[in-house]
């Protein structure tokens, strides 16, 4: 039926020759369409544009199912909404063969389905800019005692460097009662020493419990850093990158971790319109030095896009309050470009508690890079490709992923949901979720257990 509706072979095979949702593509090439369909369907609720596009193709061709043009149209709509460049061709091809009533019914079905799915990456990036999700760091307690982690002897002997990203809970007395590594590089090397050190930190007493996140860097001598970065770049380009481009989730996650380490100084937002097939080089990750700008200090931080006439073209507030608005003239910036502005920490990189200047702000120019050169892009790819570690990393900042994992009864997501509820004084609800988390396998400490009694 309607074999003439099939789009060109180039459109149908473009995905399968570049990427996959790797396992599903393997099944497809083996003509194991039932298994391919099952894998794509598993990934569809994650907002995976490639899964949606290829389910549309399979529904249109009758592969793994009866040919179903309305279903194919719905999948193409999903793929288009997620940003797949080939979806419009499929929609245009099918458009004349569906009635207005069929299209209306498809839209209604889609609206019901999407409520349970993870939002698109672009949607999440926009949601992060919303004032309702920003944290005012000026209201959080300040650290008054900080213990530096011990460098693991084995790692130091091997010249291994890396980081550990840790999320932790502070009680009203300023004690750190729970700390858990969210992700690290190399995996597991610096986790334990980081958690041990943070549990000894002390903060100013506060009326409320609070959650903090911090990334602890483990670096050796300057010469060792340069050599280590060369090793990591070689691993990225020769090992991780080819498999990541082919759609292997673990390699996409490796890309994210390696780029996070190599590009720590770049804090710009992801520009989804910039794309490249070129591989990055170490020289691409040289950062502009930050400078102190003489001006009345404020407690917020933001990304600024400044026009040649020094007018603020775009403002993305990251935290706190910022005394600028789009259209303002920023006389303290000399040239057009993208910048990050934040409070100037007089104790930065000293190991001491932050001490913010009252008469200066930190300003750094940020150079836009194609999305493939950012850890954000690859972390999102790995999460939408079904990798749990990547999904948990995303859930720290995106409620869509947090809600998805909670629906999946993930113990880590449930555990932190319970802790978050506790900081909001929703005690009864927190206890119920905490019990659910422990049943699912969440590992709580004795100190954390006491808080939920």
N, C-alpha and C positions, 0 to 999 in steps of 0.2 A: 504493500500500500504506500503510495506517494514516495516511491524510491527517488523520484526526481527532486525531492525536498532536501536530500542530503547535501550539506555544504561541502566545499572543496576538501580534498584529502589533506591539503596543507593545513587547513583549519582544524580538521579532526585529529591530525597527528602531531600538531605543534607542541602540545603539552607533553605527549608521551616521549618525544625525542629529547626534551630538555629536562624535565623534572618529573617527579611523580609525587607525591605521596608515594614514595618509592615502591613499597610492596604492592600497592594496588596497580601501579603501572606494570610491574612484573607479571601479575596475574593477567592483566589485559593483553599483553604481548603473547602470553601463552594461550590466549583465547579461553581462559578460565573466567568467563564473564560473570558468573554467579559470585565467585569469590572477590573479583574486582569490585563488583557492585556493592557487596557487603562492606568492603574496606572504605569505599568512597562514602557510603551512607554513614559509617561510623564517624567520619571526619566532618560531615556536613554541619552538624550543630556547633562545631568549633569555628564556623565562619571561614572555612577553607575554600577559597575561590576556585582552585583547581579541581577539587572534588565536585563542586556544584557544576562547573562547566562540563566535566566529563560524564557526570550522571545525565546531563542534558543530551550530550552526544549519544550516549548509550540508549536513552529512551527514544530518541529520534531514529536510531538505527535498529532498534529492537534487539539489542545485545544484553543478554542476561535477563530480559523481560520482554513482554509483548510491546511492539511499537506503540507508543503513547505520546501523541503530539502535544496535548495539553500539559502533560507532565513535563515533557521536554521544555515547553515554553516557560513553565514555572521555574525549572532549574536554571534556564538561561537568565531569567529575571533575577534570581538569587545571585548568580555569577556576576551579572552586570552591577548589582548593588554592592558587591564586594570588590569591584574594580577590575574584573577580568576584561582585557581589551578585545577578546574575540567574541564575547557574549552578544554584542550588538548585531553581528552578522547572523547569528542563529535566530535572534528575535525578529529581524527583518525578513528572514527566510520563512519563518512560520506565521508571521503576522496575518497574511491574507487567508490563511487556511483555518483560522479560528474565528468563531463568532464573537460579537460583543458580549453576549451573555457568558460565554466560556471564559473570556478574559476577566470579566468582573468576578466570577467565581474563583478564578486562580488568585486574584489579588486578595480576596477574602481569606482563602486558605493560607496564603503566604503571611498575612498579618498575624494569624493565629500561631503559625509555626515560629516566626521570628522572635516572639516573646520569650521563648525558651532557649534561644541560641546566643552564643557569644557575639557581641557587637563587632562590627568591622574595625580594623586597625585605625582607619581614619577617624571613625566615630570616637574611639577611645582616646585618641590624641586630643580631640576637641574637648571631650569631657574632662580631661585633666586640667584644662585651662579654666574650668568653671570655678567661681569663688566658693561654691558649696563644698568642693572637695579639697580646697587648699588648707594647709596646716599653718597656723600662725606660730612660728617658732619662738616668737618673743614671749609667748605665754607658757612655754615649756620650762621646766626647771633646768638650771645650769649646772654643769658638772663642777664639783669642788675638789674631787680627788680622782685621779686617773692613773691606773696601773698599766704600764706598757706590756704587751704580750712577749713571752720569751720566744726567741727564734728557734724552731726545732733544730736540734744539732744535725740530724741526718740531712735535712733540707739544706742547711748552711754548707755542709761538706760537699754536697752535690752541686752547689751553686744555684739551687732552686729558689725562684722568687715567685711572688703571686699576691693573692689577696683573699680575704674572707669577708663576705657581706653578712652582717649579723643583725637580727631583730631582737629587741629585748624589752622587758617590762620593768618599770620603776614604780615602787610603791610610794605612799604618802610621806614616808620617812626619808626618802631619797635612796633607798636600798634597791639594787638590781636583784629582783627575785627570780627572774627567768631570762635566759639568753639562748637563742637557737640560730645556728648558721643557716642562712637561706640558700646561698650558693657560694662557691669558692673555686679558686684555681691555684694550683692543681687540686682536683677534688680531694677533700679529706686531709690535705697536708697541714693546713693552718687552722682547721675548724676548732679543735679542742683547746689549743693555746689561746685562741681568740675569745672563746666563750669563758674560759677560766679567768682571763684578765678582766673582761667586762663585768663579770659577776662581782669583782672587787671594787668597781667604780662606785663613787658616792655622789649624789646630787643634792641640791638644796631641797629641803622639805617643801611639800606642795599640798594644796587641799585635795588634789586628785591623783589617781594613778595615771601613768602615761606610757605610751609605746614609742620607742625610738628605733631608728635604723642607722647603722654606720658601716662603712667599708674600711677595714684595716689593711693597709698595704705592708707587704713584707719585701724589703729591698736590701740588697747588699751594696758594696762599694760602687761608685759611679761607673768605673770601668766594667764591673760585673754586670751592671744594669744594661749597658750598651750591648754587650755580648749576648745577654739573655734576650733582649729585644730582637736581635738578629735571629736567634734560634726560633723564637716564637713566630716571627714573620715568615721564616722558611716553612715552619709547620703549617701556618695558615694557608700560604699560597700553594704548597705542594701536596699537602695531605688533606686538610680540612675543606678547603674551598671547592675542589672538584666534586666531592661527594655531596657537599651542601647544595651546590647548583643542580645536582642530579636529584635532589629532594630527600636525602637521607636526614632524618630528624636529628639524630645524635651529632652529625657533622654540622648541621645548622646551629645547634646549641654550642658546639665547639667554636664555630665562627664568632658567635656572640661573645663568648667568654674571652677569646683571644683579642677581639677588637676592643672589648671593654678595657683590657689591660693596656693594649698598645695606644689607645686613644683616650686615656683617662682625662686629658686636659680639655677635650672638646665636649662642651655641654650643650651644644645647639640642639634644637628640636629637629625631628626627622622631616625632610622635605620629600613627600611622596612623588612629586613631579620630576625629580631628578633621578635618572637611572643610568647605569653604565654596565658594559661588559668588561671593562678594564679591571685588572687586578690592582689593588693598592700597593704602594711602596712605603718603606719606612719614612721617607721624606714627606709623605703625605700627612703624617701624624705629628709634624713639628708644630708646636703651639705658639701662639703669640704670648709674650710675657704679660702678666697682669700688672696693672699700674694703679697707684693710689690717686684718686681724684679728690682734690680739695673741695669740699662741699658739706653742708649740714647732713649728718648721717641719718639714715632711716632704717627701720628694722626689716624691710622687705627685700626680696630679690626678684629679678625679672630678666627676660630676654628682650632686647631692643633691636628693631630694624630701623636704621636712620638713613634718610635720603641725603643727596648731595647738598641740599640747602640747610642741613642740620635739623630738619623737621622729623619728629618721631612718626615714622610711617606705620609701624606695627609694634604692639606691646603685648607680651605674654607674661603675666604675673606668675611667678613660681611659688612665692610664699609671702606672708605678711602684707604690709601696706606699702605702696609705691606712690610717690607724689607726682607722677607724670600721667599724661593722657595723650592719646594719639593726636597729632597735630601740633604738640608743643615743640618749641625750639630748644634743643639741648646744646647749649653753648660749650659744655665741657667735652664734647666729642668733636674731633677734628676732621674726620672723613667718613664718608658713607660706608655702611656695612652692617653686620650683625654683631651684637655685643651681649655679654652677660654683666649685670651689675648686682652687687651683693655687699653686705657689711664687711668692712675691712677688719680682719682678725689680727690683732697685734701679736698674738701668740701662735700664729699659724706655723705648723710643722715643728713646734718646739716640744710637743708632748704635754704642754701645760693647758689648763682650762682656757677656753676662748675668752678673749678680752677685746671687745669691739671698740674701735675708735669713734669718737663723737664728731670729728671734723673731717672725715674722709670716707670714701667708698671704694670698693674693689671693682675695677673695670677690666674686662678682657674681651678682645675682639675674637669672634667665632667665625671660622670659615665654613661655609656650606659645603657639604660633601654629598655625593650621590647616596641614595638610601642603602645600596649594597655595601657601603663602607661603614655602616653604623651597626653597633651591637643591637640597638632597638629593633631594627628590621629583621635580623636573623633570629633574635629571641622570639619575635612574633611568629616568624615562619615555623620555628620548631614547636611552639605551643599549638599552632593551628594544624600542625602535622601530627599531633597526638602525644608529644613528649611531656611526661608529667613534671619533670624538673623545670622545664621552661614554663609550663602553666603555673606552677607554684611561684616562680620568680615574677611572672606578670601579675599574679593575684595580689602582690604587695602594693601595687599602684593602680590597678584597674579593677573596679568592682565587678565588671562583667565576668572576668576570670574567677574572682573570688566566689561569686554566686554560682558559677558553673561547677566549681570544685566542691562547693558545699552540697549542691544537688547530687554530686557523685559520691557523697559520703567520704570525701578525702579527709583523713585524720588531721593532717597539718592545717588545712583550710578551716576545719571545724574548730580545732584547738585555738587558733588565732581569732576566729570569730567569737569564741567564748571570752577570750581575754579582752577583745575590743568591747564587748558588751559589759564586761566588768568595769572597764574604765569609764563607761557611760552610766554607771550606777544602776544598770538593769540586772539586778542580782539574780532574781528568779530565772529569768530567761538565760542568763549566763550559765547558771548551774545546770540547766537542762541541756544546753548545747555542749557543755564541758563533759557531761556524762555520755552524750552521744559520741563525742570525739574520742574518749577513752575506750568506748566499746569498739570504735573503728580502728583503734591501735595507736592513738596519740600518746606519746611518752611524756608524762608530766613529772616534775620534780616534787620532792616533799614540800618545799616552800610554796610551790604553786598549788598543791593540793590544799594547803592550809587556807589559802585565800578563797577557795571555793566551798569551804565547809559552811 
